[in-house]
Amino acid sequence: MTFQRIIIGLLILTIAGLAGSFYLNWRMAVQLRTIKAFVEGSVFAEAVAACEKAPSTTPFKWNGGTLTNVIGLNSVKLDKYRVVSSYTLYADGVYCDFDPIKKKADIGSNFLERE
């Protein structure tokens, strides 16, 4: 009888631990989405201005473009200590990657091959 009580107690503790873990994971995911939305909103106007001014053979026209889309904030972890972020916009077949740290826009570039 004691063995059965111990097993039931361990099962209840395991279920409570899993439920707590899933709850904390859900809360962290909500907070990260909120932070990402805030950062994207604060970078958007700066990214559009930098992309329209960037020198390129293919012009990037966000204002007045027929098909515009915000790809969003992306990041690539290059090594253990360095993470490179990019905010990508798409307008009329032209991609523009904006680096919020360096404040630099690259039109038609491949984000993974960028320095």
C-alpha positions in Angstrom: 0.0 0.0 0.0 2.8 2.4 0.8 4.5 1.7 -2.6 1.3 2.6 -4.4 1.0 5.9 -2.5 4.6 6.7 -3.3 4.1 6.0 -7.1 0.8 8.1 -7.1 2.6 10.9 -5.4 5.5 10.8 -7.8 3.0 10.8 -10.7 1.2 13.8 -9.4 4.5 15.7 -8.9 5.6 14.8 -12.4 2.3 16.0 -13.9 2.5 19.2 -11.9 6.1 19.8 -13.0 5.2 19.3 -16.6 2.2 21.6 -16.4 4.4 24.3 -14.7 7.0 23.9 -17.4 4.5 24.3 -20.2 3.0 27.3 -18.6 6.4 29.0 -18.2 7.3 28.2 -21.8 4.0 29.7 -23.0 4.5 32.9 -20.9 8.1 33.3 -22.3 6.8 32.8 -25.8 4.2 35.5 -25.4 6.8 37.9 -24.0 9.2 37.2 -26.8 6.5 37.9 -29.4 5.7 41.2 -27.7 9.3 42.2 -27.6 9.8 41.2 -31.3 6.7 43.2 -32.3 8.0 46.3 -30.4 11.4 46.1 -32.0 10.0 45.6 -35.5 7.7 48.6 -35.0 10.5 50.8 -33.8 12.8 49.8 -36.7 10.2 49.9 -39.5 10.4 53.6 -40.5 14.2 53.7 -40.3 14.4 50.5 -42.4 12.1 52.0 -45.1 14.1 55.2 -45.3 17.5 53.4 -45.5 16.2 50.9 -48.1 14.9 53.7 -50.3 18.2 55.6 -50.1 20.5 52.5 -50.6 22.5 52.6 -53.9 21.5 49.8 -56.2 20.8 49.1 -59.9 17.3 48.0 -59.0 15.4 50.7 -57.1 13.6 49.9 -53.9 10.2 51.7 -53.9 8.3 51.1 -50.7 6.1 54.2 -51.0 4.1 53.8 -54.2 4.9 50.1 -54.6 2.2 47.8 -55.8 3.2 44.7 -53.8 4.9 45.4 -50.5 5.5 43.0 -47.6 7.4 43.1 -44.3 9.3 39.8 -43.9 10.3 40.9 -40.4 13.2 40.6 -38.0 15.6 37.7 -38.6 18.7 36.7 -36.8 21.5 34.3 -37.6 23.9 33.0 -34.9 27.3 32.9 -36.7 29.3 31.5 -33.8 29.2 31.1 -30.1 29.5 34.9 -29.4 28.0 36.7 -32.4 24.4 37.1 -33.5 23.7 39.1 -36.7 20.2 40.6 -37.0 18.4 41.8 -40.1 15.1 43.4 -40.8 13.9 42.4 -44.3 11.4 44.3 -46.5 10.1 43.2 -49.9 8.7 45.6 -52.5 7.8 44.8 -56.1 10.2 41.9 -56.4 13.1 43.6 -54.6 14.4 42.4 -51.2 16.1 44.8 -48.8 17.9 43.7 -45.7 18.4 46.4 -43.1 20.9 45.9 -40.3 19.5 47.8 -37.2 22.9 47.7 -35.5 25.0 49.2 -38.3 22.1 51.2 -39.7 22.9 50.0 -43.2 20.6 48.6 -46.0 21.5 46.1 -48.6 19.2 45.7 -51.6 19.0 42.3 -53.2 21.5 40.8 -50.9 21.6 37.4 -49.4 21.4 37.8 -45.7 23.4 34.7 -44.9 26.4 35.8 -47.0 26.5 39.3 -45.6 29.3 40.5 -43.3 
